Amino acid sequence: MKFVEKIQSLDNVIRGSIYEMKRYCGKSNCICAKAKKPHKSLALSFSYKGKTKLIPIKKEQISGIKAKMNDYKELKAAIDELTRINAELLRSEQ
């Protein structure tokens, strides 16, 4: 598949990681304080302009986000391949 076709076939892309956060809310009467069980939530973590960003996500969103993350990996692989090809072309010109 050509580079342009590859890019056009990718619907949406996102870079990052999905992980489970565990935290205590700080309320003394909460179950997390009494039972020593932290609240659990999901988040998408990614870096932007040198800073790590966190976006809370729902369980229902995981499959869609993973598909976008896979599209990002495919796009990155296509760019890496294009870079390799262009580097070979530059070498052959010398």
C-alpha positions in Angstrom: 0.0 0.0 0.0 1.3 3.4 -0.9 2.1 5.9 1.8 -0.7 8.3 0.9 -3.2 5.4 0.8 -2.0 4.2 4.2 -2.5 7.6 5.7 -6.0 8.0 4.2 -7.0 4.6 5.5 -6.3 5.6 9.1 -9.4 7.1 10.6 -8.2 8.7 13.8 -5.0 8.4 15.7 -4.0 9.0 19.3 -0.7 8.3 21.1 -0.6 7.3 24.7 -1.2 4.6 27.2 -4.3 3.5 29.1 -3.8 2.7 32.7 -5.8 2.3 35.9 -5.4 5.0 38.5 -5.8 4.2 42.2 -6.3 7.0 44.7 -7.8 8.0 48.0 -10.3 10.8 47.9 -9.3 12.2 51.4 -12.8 12.0 53.0 -12.5 10.4 56.4 -15.9 8.7 56.2 -15.3 7.2 52.7 -14.9 3.5 52.1 -11.4 4.2 50.7 -10.2 5.5 54.0 -12.0 3.0 56.2 -11.3 -0.2 54.2 -7.9 1.0 52.8 -9.3 0.4 49.3 -8.5 3.2 46.9 -10.9 4.4 44.2 -10.1 3.1 40.8 -10.5 4.9 37.5 -9.1 4.7 34.0 -7.1 7.3 32.2 -5.4 8.0 28.9 -1.9 9.3 29.5 0.1 11.0 26.8 2.8 13.7 26.4 2.1 17.0 24.7 4.7 19.8 24.4 6.9 18.1 26.9 4.1 17.7 29.6 2.2 14.6 30.5 -1.5 14.9 30.1 -4.2 12.7 31.7 -7.7 12.3 30.4 -10.2 10.3 32.4 -11.9 7.6 30.3 -14.8 5.2 30.7 -14.6 1.4 30.3 -16.9 1.7 27.3 -14.3 3.9 25.5 -11.4 1.5 25.8 -11.9 -0.4 22.5 -12.3 2.8 20.5 -9.2 4.3 22.1 -7.2 1.2 21.5 -8.2 1.2 17.8 -6.9 4.8 17.6 -3.7 3.8 19.3 -3.2 1.0 16.8 -3.8 3.5 14.0 -1.1 5.7 15.5 1.3 2.8 15.5 0.5 2.0 11.9 1.0 5.7 10.9 4.4 5.7 12.8 5.5 2.6 11.0 4.5 4.1 7.7 6.5 7.2 8.4 9.5 5.1 9.6 9.3 3.2 6.3 9.1 6.4 4.2 12.1 7.8 6.1 14.1 4.6 5.4 13.2 4.8 1.7 14.1 8.5 1.5 17.4 7.9 3.3 18.3 5.1 0.7 17.4 7.5 -2.1 19.7 10.2 -0.6 22.6 7.7 -0.4 22.1 6.6 -4.0 22.3 10.2 -5.2 25.8 10.6 -3.8 
